[in-house]
Amino acid sequence: MVIEDDVEIGANSTVDRATLDATVIGRGTKIDNLVMVAHNCTIASTPSSSPRPGISGSTTLGNYVTIAGAGGDGGPYHHR
């Protein structure tokens, strides 16, 4: 696993160790809370992610990519 300079990884995030190659988190990457980065991923410089997305194994993300997270609301809706 390679985590380059100035990388921020939020709480309860997971970065899997690669089996065959390397999992690489590029310089300046910001990873929010509850993000899953699977094995053998390569994330280039300065991407950012919102809470709760998953990045599948062997995925490559280029420079300046933003991945939005999952949203949800636990409350009931009342229509009037």
C-alpha positions as CSV (number, residue, x, y, z in Angstrom):
1,M,0.0,0.0,0.0
2,V,1.3,3.5,-0.9
3,I,-0.2,6.6,0.8
4,E,1.5,9.7,-0.6
5,D,2.0,13.1,1.1
6,D,-0.9,15.3,2.4
7,V,-3.5,12.6,2.3
8,E,-6.5,12.8,4.6
9,I,-8.5,9.7,5.4
10,G,-11.7,10.2,7.5
11,A,-13.0,8.2,10.4
12,N,-14.2,4.6,9.8
13,S,-12.8,4.6,6.2
14,T,-11.2,1.4,4.9
15,V,-8.3,1.1,2.4
16,D,-7.7,-2.5,1.4
17,R,-4.2,-3.8,1.0
18,A,-3.5,-5.1,-2.6
19,T,-3.1,-8.8,-3.3
20,L,-1.1,-8.7,-6.5
21,D,-0.1,-5.1,-7.2
22,A,-0.4,-2.0,-4.9
23,T,-3.2,0.2,-3.6
24,V,-2.1,3.8,-4.2
25,I,-3.6,6.9,-2.7
26,G,-2.2,9.9,-4.5
27,R,-0.8,13.1,-3.1
28,G,-3.3,15.5,-1.6
29,T,-6.3,13.1,-1.7
30,K,-9.1,13.9,0.7
31,I,-11.2,10.8,1.7
32,D,-14.2,11.6,3.9
33,N,-15.8,9.3,6.6
34,L,-17.1,5.8,5.9
35,V,-15.4,5.4,2.5
36,M,-14.4,2.0,1.2
37,V,-11.4,1.8,-1.1
38,A,-10.9,-1.8,-2.3
39,H,-7.7,-3.7,-3.2
40,N,-5.4,-2.7,-6.2
41,C,-7.0,0.8,-6.6
42,T,-5.0,3.7,-7.9
43,I,-6.3,7.2,-6.9
44,A,-4.4,10.0,-8.6
45,S,-3.6,13.4,-7.1
46,T,-6.2,15.5,-5.3
47,P,-9.5,13.6,-5.7
48,S,-12.1,14.0,-3.0
49,S,-15.0,12.0,-1.9
50,S,-18.1,12.6,0.2
51,P,-19.2,10.2,2.9
52,R,-20.2,6.6,2.2
53,P,-19.1,5.8,-1.4
54,G,-17.4,2.6,-2.3
55,I,-14.6,2.2,-4.9
56,S,-14.4,-1.2,-6.4
57,G,-11.2,-3.3,-6.7
58,S,-8.7,-2.4,-9.4
59,T,-10.3,0.9,-10.2
60,T,-8.2,3.8,-11.3
61,L,-9.4,7.4,-10.6
62,G,-7.7,10.3,-12.5
63,N,-6.7,13.7,-11.2
64,Y,-9.3,16.1,-9.6
65,V,-12.1,13.5,-9.4
66,T,-15.0,14.0,-7.0
67,I,-17.2,11.1,-5.9
68,A,-20.4,11.9,-4.2
69,G,-21.6,9.8,-1.3
70,A,-24.8,8.0,-0.4
71,G,-27.5,10.1,1.1
72,G,-30.4,9.1,3.3
73,D,-33.1,10.3,5.7
74,G,-34.3,8.2,8.5
75,G,-37.5,10.1,9.3
76,P,-41.0,9.4,7.9
77,Y,-42.5,11.7,5.4
78,H,-45.9,13.3,6.0
79,H,-47.7,14.7,3.1
80,R,-50.5,17.2,3.7
